[in-house]
Amino acid sequence: MTKLFEGKKGLILGVANDRSIAWAVAKEIMDNGGVCGFSHLPDKADDDKKKNRRRVANCVEAYPSQTAFLEPLDVQSDEQIAEFMKMAGEKLGKIDFLLHSIAFADRNDLQRDTVETSREGFKLAMDISVYSLMSVTNAARPYFNPGATVLTMTYFGGEKCVPGYNVMGICKAALDSTVKYLAYDLGPQGFRVNAVSAGPLKTLAGSAAGVGEMQAFYNYVAPLGRCVTHEEVGKAGSYLLSDYSSGITGEILHVDSGYNIMGSPGRLLHELKQQAAS
Ligand code: NAP
């Protein structure tokens, strides 16, 4: 039987380590026959150990025949984006999918009230977490195969106020909107743009945004009474990057145990009532 990604090639941007959401998606793709080219954040010139490259290399070494390349990319640089896409075109020919799983905000800005966000911190967070989706998509476009598809990763904190998520919530609101405008722009060429809105997962970026406390909350509030797993997010993400979702674009798919549908604290209310009664 032909595997879902047999003959498909694409780019995975945003693997930091084996806990990264991008890695969960990439594994699904490669386990289903796809070939991926990966980026890593460039290492500092004086870092002899090349820590950033090593962290991603440790992941991809289990898939030697399905890893097309591992090359540096800082999405803050237009020059690096152009070079990366040119290299990807040379090594892969055409591209069927592009995963953008990148976000960053200064820890100081995440820790202070949103109203006190610094101008520089706001620009930095928006540049890396939002603008980069536009810039990498635009630079990758010339290499897209017919039916190519783009996926980014968002979070509920862009739809509703999630205290602690702060400036990143504003970035995710902008990212959600960017998905829709890009979907409209690229639709006539047959290209799709979607997002997965993942429930809280323990990753490097997730820890900075305080996912630990949110995970405990999901156990009470989410309809499924638990958090999602990396594997579940990986499977849903790979679905949106596959031909199985060929009729879907501009969509924000919640993979969050149903948390987003709730209009009250759900089973937490029951718990609080029991505590009050005892
Ligand atoms: P992660 O493993 O830390 O991934 C974030 C990635 O962004 C890292 O690979 C990081 O590289 C990269 N990055 C940061 N600045 C960059 C730059 N200037 N150029 C290129 N790459 C850059 O954390 P994650 O949780 O998987 O995050 C992936 C995406 O999922 C993010 O958009 C995040 O907001 C979103 N998301 C996460 C959760 C969650 O609970 N974890 C929930 C919903 C959505 P370095 O680590 O090398 O700096």
Residues whose N, C-alpha, C, O or C-beta is under 5 A from the ligand:
A	BS01	NAP	G14 V15 A16 N17 R19 S20 I21 A22 L41 N52 L73 D74 V75 Q76 S101 I102 A103 F104 I128 M153 T154 Y155 A198 G199 P200 L201 T203 L204 A205 G206 V211
